[in-house]
């Protein structure tokens, strides 16, 4: 056989080492080995006759749009979603980015105000602050759960601080006891970014109802989805009135006459989206329970793999859920290989894996000033900030070492993986163990 391969010209190096052998003998799929799995994971999104019935119901009414606002399906969904999360009011909107914008404006954030937030989040969290003319101020995260650290938030508070945005990240919930106490003491608006955390509870009370506002996304990958969509929760009636007007082009519908007129935008949700989301809400708790069983099953197996660490599960989270399962790898235990190469190897083994977020203090640089020029075309955004008396940070000099280290080490597994079988979950652990054991091949 070897002679045939030699005659076929497949052994090409001068030292007569067969070049194909390292690929054939490698354990890792990225080097030609057999992958742990070749079948796709559980599909997402899911639907059944409930979504079909809801869409048909709206279709036949002829009332398809978001106006008048709040509309029939949107009102029913907002009430059900708010009740499920322990809030008094819900306002349906077009997506989770505009819900942050609505919360900031309704909370009174204006040009030059500082808003403290985590750097370990999607760009929209800080982008919404920029859109209202605010100054994003980044505070570092807790190393055990990668959520905003209340102690680091307090270090960043100045006389210009107006609000705090905490992000419940992956399957972790921020320290709502510490953050609510701090914001109450310092007179700050607290906004919960709950895009990852539909249906979870902190000490028996729903996520999104602890702060002044709770912002949710229903984008296509989220735990509930209508392709797009968003929700803002609040238990403050005056805030609710502001949200409704801002969401509805500034209109003051009956019952809102006592509220000053605010210029708003068309951020409304369609009736089709609301009908789908009413159905999605019905199965949320069951799906979250299955996800959490899978998270715990995987965590137990990952605990046995050298160089792999699970994030802390806070005992104050009494009902769990989560959009992504996050664990961290120690490069030293992976033959010194950086995260990017480990992700490539895991992907080759058939896993659905994501790198997570680049910390925004690194993504911004000083270009954040330029992003706002379309808002104030007659002056640069930075000039607008300076005119307001804001203390504009140089983001290139902002350091959040825990968040930056998290970005270098964290590996993310999407929630739909955990809606599948135990064998699916076990294959994730098998692939991680395989890559760790054979990392020197990378």
BAGUDREN-949429 format. One record per residue (C-alpha): residue number from 1; x, y, z. Coordinates in steps of 0.02 Angstrom, whole numbers. Last residue first. Layout:
! residues N
lolum NUM, east X, north Y, up Z
...
//
This chain:
! residues 442
lolum 442, east -193, north 1139, up 831
lolum 441, east -116, north 969, up 867
lolum 440, east -64, north 1022, up 1043
lolum 439, east -249, north 1043, up 1081
lolum 438, east -276, north 855, up 1078
lolum 437, east -345, north 830, up 1254
lolum 436, east -432, north 999, up 1256
lolum 435, east -510, north 971, up 1084
lolum 434, east -575, north 800, up 1133
lolum 433, east -642, north 860, up 1301
lolum 432, east -736, north 1003, up 1216
lolum 431, east -806, north 883, up 1085
lolum 430, east -864, north 758, up 1215
lolum 429, east -945, north 895, up 1319
lolum 428, east -1043, north 956, up 1168
lolum 427, east -1086, north 777, up 1119
lolum 426, east -1162, north 750, up 1291
lolum 425, east -1284, north 891, up 1259
lolum 424, east -1343, north 815, up 1096
lolum 423, east -1353, north 643, up 1177
lolum 422, east -1463, north 715, up 1314
lolum 421, east -1583, north 763, up 1174
lolum 420, east -1628, north 932, up 1102
lolum 419, east -1694, north 1091, up 1182
lolum 418, east -1520, north 1121, up 1253
lolum 417, east -1443, north 1154, up 1082
lolum 416, east -1578, north 1288, up 1059
lolum 415, east -1495, north 1396, up 1191
lolum 414, east -1337, north 1435, up 1094
lolum 413, east -1165, north 1382, up 1161
lolum 412, east -1041, north 1521, up 1202
lolum 411, east -854, north 1511, up 1236
lolum 410, east -770, north 1633, up 1354
lolum 409, east -581, north 1652, up 1364
lolum 408, east -523, north 1808, up 1273
lolum 407, east -686, north 1902, up 1294
lolum 406, east -685, north 1860, up 1479
lolum 405, east -510, north 1932, up 1495
lolum 404, east -571, north 2096, up 1422
lolum 403, east -723, north 2097, up 1536
lolum 402, east -613, north 2068, up 1689
lolum 401, east -484, north 2196, up 1634
lolum 400, east -605, north 2341, up 1604
lolum 399, east -485, north 2476, up 1546
lolum 398, east -536, north 2644, up 1473
lolum 397, east -390, north 2736, up 1390
lolum 396, east -446, north 2699, up 1213
lolum 395, east -618, north 2755, up 1267
lolum 394, east -561, north 2933, up 1292
lolum 393, east -701, north 2992, up 1404
lolum 392, east -812, north 3143, up 1372
lolum 391, east -847, north 3239, up 1532
lolum 390, east -1007, north 3321, up 1477
lolum 389, east -1025, north 3509, up 1482
lolum 388, east -1167, north 3509, up 1356
lolum 387, east -1058, north 3598, up 1229
lolum 386, east -928, north 3460, up 1252
lolum 385, east -1055, north 3327, up 1207
lolum 384, east -1115, north 3423, up 1056
lolum 383, east -935, north 3447, up 1002
lolum 382, east -907, north 3260, up 1019
lolum 381, east -1057, north 3226, up 909
lolum 380, east -989, north 3334, up 770
lolum 379, east -1086, north 3490, up 732
lolum 378, east -1215, north 3541, up 602
lolum 377, east -1260, north 3361, up 568
lolum 376, east -1319, north 3328, up 746
lolum 375, east -1396, north 3154, up 743
lolum 374, east -1299, north 3098, up 588
lolum 373, east -1139, north 3148, up 678
lolum 372, east -1173, north 3025, up 819
lolum 371, east -1064, north 2883, up 758
lolum 370, east -914, north 2999, up 741
lolum 369, east -892, north 3024, up 928
lolum 368, east -898, north 2836, up 956
lolum 367, east -744, north 2825, up 845
lolum 366, east -632, north 2862, up 993
lolum 365, east -598, north 2678, up 1024
lolum 364, east -770, north 2601, up 1023
lolum 363, east -735, north 2416, up 1003
lolum 362, east -612, north 2412, up 1147
lolum 361, east -726, north 2497, up 1274
lolum 360, east -863, north 2393, up 1193
lolum 359, east -789, north 2229, up 1252
lolum 358, east -791, north 2111, up 1102
lolum 357, east -941, north 2000, up 1126
lolum 356, east -973, north 1813, up 1117
lolum 355, east -859, north 1693, up 1024
lolum 354, east -997, north 1579, up 966
lolum 353, east -1014, north 1390, up 957
lolum 352, east -1130, north 1269, up 867
lolum 351, east -1030, north 1108, up 877
lolum 350, east -992, north 990, up 733
lolum 349, east -813, north 940, up 777
lolum 348, east -753, north 1069, up 651
lolum 347, east -842, north 1202, up 755
lolum 346, east -747, north 1147, up 908
lolum 345, east -581, north 1161, up 816
lolum 344, east -620, north 1334, up 748
lolum 343, east -675, north 1390, up 921
lolum 342, east -511, north 1327, up 996
lolum 341, east -414, north 1426, up 864
lolum 340, east -508, north 1586, up 905
lolum 339, east -491, north 1558, up 1092
lolum 338, east -302, north 1557, up 1096
lolum 337, east -200, north 1399, up 1103
lolum 336, east -74, north 1384, up 1244
lolum 335, east -81, north 1194, up 1242
lolum 334, east -265, north 1199, up 1289
lolum 333, east -234, north 1192, up 1478
lolum 332, east -131, north 1352, up 1463
lolum 331, east -270, north 1432, up 1361
lolum 330, east -390, north 1419, up 1508
lolum 329, east -565, north 1397, up 1438
lolum 328, east -720, north 1488, up 1495
lolum 327, east -902, north 1434, up 1496
lolum 326, east -1058, north 1520, up 1431
lolum 325, east -1228, north 1440, up 1399
lolum 324, east -1327, north 1559, up 1291
lolum 323, east -1502, north 1634, up 1298
lolum 322, east -1544, north 1601, up 1479
lolum 321, east -1669, north 1522, up 1595
lolum 320, east -1680, north 1507, up 1782
lolum 319, east -1817, north 1531, up 1910
lolum 318, east -1752, north 1566, up 2086
lolum 317, east -1598, north 1665, up 2037
lolum 316, east -1542, north 1711, up 2213
lolum 315, east -1434, north 1555, up 2216
lolum 314, east -1319, north 1634, up 2087
lolum 313, east -1257, north 1506, up 1961
lolum 312, east -1072, north 1539, up 1944
lolum 311, east -989, north 1524, up 1774
lolum 310, east -916, north 1356, up 1723
lolum 309, east -730, north 1327, up 1710
lolum 308, east -632, north 1223, up 1583
lolum 307, east -443, north 1201, up 1598
lolum 306, east -450, north 1015, up 1633
lolum 305, east -618, north 935, up 1590
lolum 304, east -717, north 858, up 1734
lolum 303, east -816, north 1016, up 1772
lolum 302, east -871, north 1015, up 1590
lolum 301, east -974, north 859, up 1625
lolum 300, east -1071, north 937, up 1769
lolum 299, east -1095, north 1098, up 1671
lolum 298, east -1169, north 1002, up 1524
lolum 297, east -1303, north 919, up 1630
lolum 296, east -1341, north 1081, up 1722
lolum 295, east -1364, north 1178, up 1561
lolum 294, east -1471, north 1038, up 1492
lolum 293, east -1588, north 1039, up 1640
lolum 292, east -1592, north 1229, up 1624
lolum 291, east -1642, north 1219, up 1441
lolum 290, east -1782, north 1098, up 1479
lolum 289, east -1852, north 1212, up 1614
lolum 288, east -1836, north 1361, up 1498
lolum 287, east -1935, north 1271, up 1363
lolum 286, east -2078, north 1232, up 1483
lolum 285, east -2080, north 1411, up 1546
lolum 284, east -2081, north 1487, up 1372
lolum 283, east -2219, north 1379, up 1297
lolum 282, east -2365, north 1500, up 1319
lolum 281, east -2255, north 1652, up 1286
lolum 280, east -2223, north 1595, up 1108
lolum 279, east -2410, north 1592, up 1073
lolum 278, east -2433, north 1772, up 1130
lolum 277, east -2276, north 1812, up 1032
lolum 276, east -2353, north 1754, up 869
lolum 275, east -2507, north 1862, up 897
lolum 274, east -2398, north 2013, up 940
lolum 273, east -2296, north 1993, up 782
lolum 272, east -2452, north 1986, up 672
lolum 271, east -2527, north 2136, up 763
lolum 270, east -2377, north 2241, up 713
lolum 269, east -2260, north 2315, up 845
lolum 268, east -2247, north 2505, up 858
lolum 267, east -2086, north 2606, up 854
lolum 266, east -2159, north 2749, up 753
lolum 265, east -2065, north 2892, up 834
lolum 264, east -2094, north 3014, up 975
lolum 263, east -2095, north 3198, up 1016
lolum 262, east -2158, north 3214, up 1194
lolum 261, east -2314, north 3311, up 1246
lolum 260, east -2326, north 3332, up 1433
lolum 259, east -2433, north 3201, up 1521
lolum 258, east -2601, north 3247, up 1600
lolum 257, east -2692, north 3215, up 1436
lolum 256, east -2637, north 3033, up 1432
lolum 255, east -2804, north 2952, up 1465
lolum 254, east -2863, north 2963, up 1286
lolum 253, east -2714, north 2944, up 1165
lolum 252, east -2573, north 3070, up 1167
lolum 251, east -2479, north 3044, up 1005
lolum 250, east -2290, north 3064, up 1009
lolum 249, east -2261, north 2952, up 857
lolum 248, east -2330, north 2801, up 951
lolum 247, east -2180, north 2730, up 1043
lolum 246, east -2137, north 2897, up 1125
lolum 245, east -2318, north 2917, up 1176
lolum 244, east -2334, north 2743, up 1251
lolum 243, east -2167, north 2756, up 1338
lolum 242, east -2211, north 2923, up 1417
lolum 241, east -2374, north 2853, up 1482
lolum 240, east -2285, north 2701, up 1553
lolum 239, east -2156, north 2810, up 1639
lolum 238, east -2297, north 2905, up 1725
lolum 237, east -2377, north 2741, up 1778
lolum 236, east -2217, north 2672, up 1856
lolum 235, east -2218, north 2482, up 1858
lolum 234, east -2113, north 2466, up 1700
lolum 233, east -2085, north 2340, up 1562
lolum 232, east -2022, north 2379, up 1387
lolum 231, east -2049, north 2250, up 1250
lolum 230, east -1968, north 2212, up 1083
lolum 229, east -2001, north 2139, up 912
lolum 228, east -1914, north 2045, up 773
lolum 227, east -1928, north 1873, up 694
lolum 226, east -2079, north 1843, up 806
lolum 225, east -1968, north 1772, up 941
lolum 224, east -1956, north 1704, up 1116
lolum 223, east -1792, north 1638, up 1186
lolum 222, east -1699, north 1748, up 1060
lolum 221, east -1625, north 1699, up 892
lolum 220, east -1757, north 1784, up 783
lolum 219, east -1764, north 1949, up 877
lolum 218, east -1890, north 1957, up 1019
lolum 217, east -1791, north 2080, up 1126
lolum 216, east -1830, north 2134, up 1303
lolum 215, east -1801, north 2296, up 1400
lolum 214, east -1847, north 2310, up 1585
lolum 213, east -1873, north 2484, up 1655
lolum 212, east -1867, north 2564, up 1828
lolum 211, east -1769, north 2412, up 1883
lolum 210, east -1831, north 2257, up 1970
lolum 209, east -1970, north 2212, up 1846
lolum 208, east -1859, north 2157, up 1703
lolum 207, east -1818, north 1989, up 1781
lolum 206, east -1973, north 1924, up 1869
lolum 205, east -1987, north 1914, up 2057
lolum 204, east -1961, north 1755, up 2156
lolum 203, east -1790, north 1799, up 2224
lolum 202, east -1731, north 1844, up 2049
lolum 201, east -1840, north 1768, up 1914
lolum 200, east -1813, north 1708, up 1736
lolum 199, east -1949, north 1713, up 1601
lolum 198, east -1854, north 1800, up 1462
lolum 197, east -1669, north 1823, up 1502
lolum 196, east -1556, north 1858, up 1355
lolum 195, east -1630, north 2023, up 1293
lolum 194, east -1657, north 2074, up 1474
lolum 193, east -1567, north 2242, up 1473
lolum 192, east -1622, north 2305, up 1645
lolum 191, east -1632, north 2494, up 1659
lolum 190, east -1599, north 2576, up 1827
lolum 189, east -1629, north 2764, up 1843
lolum 188, east -1514, north 2843, up 1970
lolum 187, east -1555, north 2931, up 2135
lolum 186, east -1392, north 2882, up 2221
lolum 185, east -1467, north 2774, up 2359
lolum 184, east -1601, north 2702, up 2245
lolum 183, east -1472, north 2662, up 2112
lolum 182, east -1357, north 2577, up 2237
lolum 181, east -1495, north 2473, up 2317
lolum 180, east -1562, north 2420, up 2147
lolum 179, east -1388, north 2373, up 2088
lolum 178, east -1338, north 2272, up 2241
lolum 177, east -1498, north 2172, up 2251
lolum 176, east -1506, north 2153, up 2063
lolum 175, east -1336, north 2070, up 2053
lolum 174, east -1339, north 2035, up 1866
lolum 173, east -1422, north 1875, up 1804
lolum 172, east -1321, north 1742, up 1714
lolum 171, east -1378, north 1626, up 1573
lolum 170, east -1300, north 1725, up 1432
lolum 169, east -1289, north 1900, up 1505
lolum 168, east -1416, north 1995, up 1609
lolum 167, east -1363, north 2169, up 1557
lolum 166, east -1366, north 2313, up 1680
lolum 165, east -1399, north 2489, up 1618
lolum 164, east -1368, north 2626, up 1744
lolum 163, east -1440, north 2801, up 1734
lolum 162, east -1413, north 2987, up 1763
lolum 161, east -1228, north 3010, up 1802
lolum 160, east -1176, north 3192, up 1783
lolum 159, east -1122, north 3219, up 1964
lolum 158, east -1011, north 3068, up 1949
lolum 157, east -1034, north 2880, up 1971
lolum 156, east -893, north 2772, up 1901
lolum 155, east -832, north 2693, up 2064
lolum 154, east -1011, north 2649, up 2109
lolum 153, east -1026, north 2546, up 1950
lolum 152, east -869, north 2448, up 1993
lolum 151, east -944, north 2400, up 2160
lolum 150, east -1109, north 2352, up 2076
lolum 149, east -1018, north 2230, up 1959
lolum 148, east -1106, north 2216, up 1791
lolum 147, east -1125, north 2036, up 1733
lolum 146, east -984, north 1917, up 1683
lolum 145, east -1042, north 1782, up 1807
lolum 144, east -893, north 1743, up 1918
lolum 143, east -774, north 1880, up 1859
lolum 142, east -900, north 2017, up 1902
lolum 141, east -901, north 2148, up 1766
lolum 140, east -811, north 2313, up 1738
lolum 139, east -891, north 2484, up 1722
lolum 138, east -908, north 2575, up 1556
lolum 137, east -971, north 2753, up 1540
lolum 136, east -1081, north 2786, up 1388
lolum 135, east -1113, north 2973, up 1365
lolum 134, east -1291, north 3021, up 1321
lolum 133, east -1350, north 3105, up 1161
lolum 132, east -1510, north 3003, up 1150
lolum 131, east -1435, north 2898, up 1010
lolum 130, east -1271, north 2878, up 1101
lolum 129, east -1359, north 2790, up 1245
lolum 128, east -1452, north 2679, up 1121
lolum 127, east -1286, north 2633, up 1041
lolum 126, east -1219, north 2577, up 1209
lolum 125, east -1345, north 2437, up 1227
lolum 124, east -1356, north 2414, up 1038
lolum 123, east -1173, north 2361, up 1025
lolum 122, east -1207, north 2194, up 1109
lolum 121, east -1140, north 2172, up 1284
lolum 120, east -982, north 2152, up 1387
lolum 119, east -938, north 2337, up 1408
lolum 118, east -1059, north 2347, up 1554
lolum 117, east -1158, north 2506, up 1579
lolum 116, east -1152, north 2676, up 1663
lolum 115, east -1253, north 2815, up 1580
lolum 114, east -1184, north 2992, up 1585
lolum 113, east -1297, north 3137, up 1539
lolum 112, east -1228, north 3253, up 1405
lolum 111, east -1383, north 3254, up 1298
lolum 110, east -1536, north 3193, up 1391
lolum 109, east -1585, north 3043, up 1497
lolum 108, east -1759, north 3071, up 1568
lolum 107, east -1813, north 2893, up 1606
lolum 106, east -1938, north 2900, up 1463
lolum 105, east -1793, north 2941, up 1347
lolum 104, east -1681, north 2801, up 1412
lolum 103, east -1822, north 2674, up 1415
lolum 102, east -1878, north 2716, up 1238
lolum 101, east -1701, north 2700, up 1170
lolum 100, east -1680, north 2533, up 1258
lolum 99, east -1845, north 2476, up 1183
lolum 98, east -1782, north 2539, up 1015
lolum 97, east -1640, north 2414, up 1018
lolum 96, east -1750, north 2270, up 1073
lolum 95, east -1864, north 2279, up 923
lolum 94, east -2023, north 2356, up 851
lolum 93, east -2111, north 2395, up 1014
lolum 92, east -2237, north 2324, up 1137
lolum 91, east -2263, north 2421, up 1298
lolum 90, east -2287, north 2324, up 1461
lolum 89, east -2359, north 2383, up 1625
lolum 88, east -2374, north 2329, up 1806
lolum 87, east -2223, north 2216, up 1813
lolum 86, east -2209, north 2043, up 1891
lolum 85, east -2128, north 1954, up 1744
lolum 84, east -2276, north 1845, up 1693
lolum 83, east -2393, north 1992, up 1724
lolum 82, east -2293, north 2103, up 1607
lolum 81, east -2294, north 1969, up 1471
lolum 80, east -2481, north 1941, up 1487
lolum 79, east -2524, north 2128, up 1484
lolum 78, east -2407, north 2163, up 1339
lolum 77, east -2478, north 2015, up 1240
lolum 76, east -2658, north 2071, up 1262
lolum 75, east -2618, north 2251, up 1220
lolum 74, east -2516, north 2201, up 1067
lolum 73, east -2656, north 2089, up 1005
lolum 72, east -2785, north 2230, up 1018
lolum 71, east -2681, north 2384, up 977
lolum 70, east -2587, north 2501, up 1093
lolum 69, east -2586, north 2599, up 984
lolum 68, east -2706, north 2622, up 841
lolum 67, east -2597, north 2584, up 748
lolum 66, east -2479, north 2434, up 758
lolum 65, east -2542, north 2363, up 596
lolum 64, east -2642, north 2210, up 544
lolum 63, east -2823, north 2248, up 586
lolum 62, east -2904, north 2159, up 438
lolum 61, east -2985, north 2043, up 564
lolum 60, east -2956, north 1890, up 455
lolum 59, east -2768, north 1907, up 451
lolum 58, east -2758, north 1936, up 638
lolum 57, east -2847, north 1773, up 679
lolum 56, east -2750, north 1682, up 543
lolum 55, east -2586, north 1736, up 622
lolum 54, east -2645, north 1683, up 795
lolum 53, east -2708, north 1514, up 735
lolum 52, east -2545, north 1478, up 646
lolum 51, east -2444, north 1529, up 800
lolum 50, east -2548, north 1413, up 908
lolum 49, east -2546, north 1275, up 778
lolum 48, east -2360, north 1247, up 807
lolum 47, east -2199, north 1347, up 807
lolum 46, east -2015, north 1329, up 845
lolum 45, east -1873, north 1448, up 804
lolum 44, east -1750, north 1362, up 804
lolum 43, east -1700, north 1186, up 755
lolum 42, east -1616, north 1062, up 874
lolum 41, east -1436, north 1026, up 827
lolum 40, east -1376, north 977, up 655
lolum 39, east -1305, north 803, up 625
lolum 38, east -1119, north 777, up 592
lolum 37, east -1057, north 746, up 768
lolum 36, east -893, north 708, up 856
lolum 35, east -798, north 744, up 696
lolum 34, east -685, north 608, up 620
lolum 33, east -507, north 667, up 595
lolum 32, east -444, north 775, up 454
lolum 31, east -348, north 909, up 548
lolum 30, east -501, north 1012, up 597
lolum 29, east -584, north 848, up 642
lolum 28, east -460, north 820, up 781
lolum 27, east -392, north 647, up 820
lolum 26, east -254, north 663, up 691
lolum 25, east -192, north 502, up 612
lolum 24, east -258, north 534, up 438
lolum 23, east -204, north 715, up 437
lolum 22, east -30, north 680, up 508
lolum 21, east -12, north 536, up 385
lolum 20, east -46, north 631, up 224
lolum 19, east 126, north 708, up 214
lolum 18, east 212, north 539, up 214
lolum 17, east 384, north 570, up 287
lolum 16, east 515, north 532, up 152
lolum 15, east 636, north 661, up 224
lolum 14, east 630, north 756, up 59
lolum 13, east 443, north 785, up 74
lolum 12, east 322, north 732, up -62
lolum 11, east 238, north 570, up -17
lolum 10, east 76, north 573, up -117
lolum 9, east 162, north 548, up -285
lolum 8, east 56, north 401, up -341
lolum 7, east 209, north 290, up -342
lolum 6, east 234, north 326, up -158
lolum 5, east 53, north 290, up -121
lolum 4, east 64, north 125, up -213
lolum 3, east 223, north 80, up -121
lolum 2, east 140, north 118, up 46
lolum 1, east 0, north 0, up 0
//
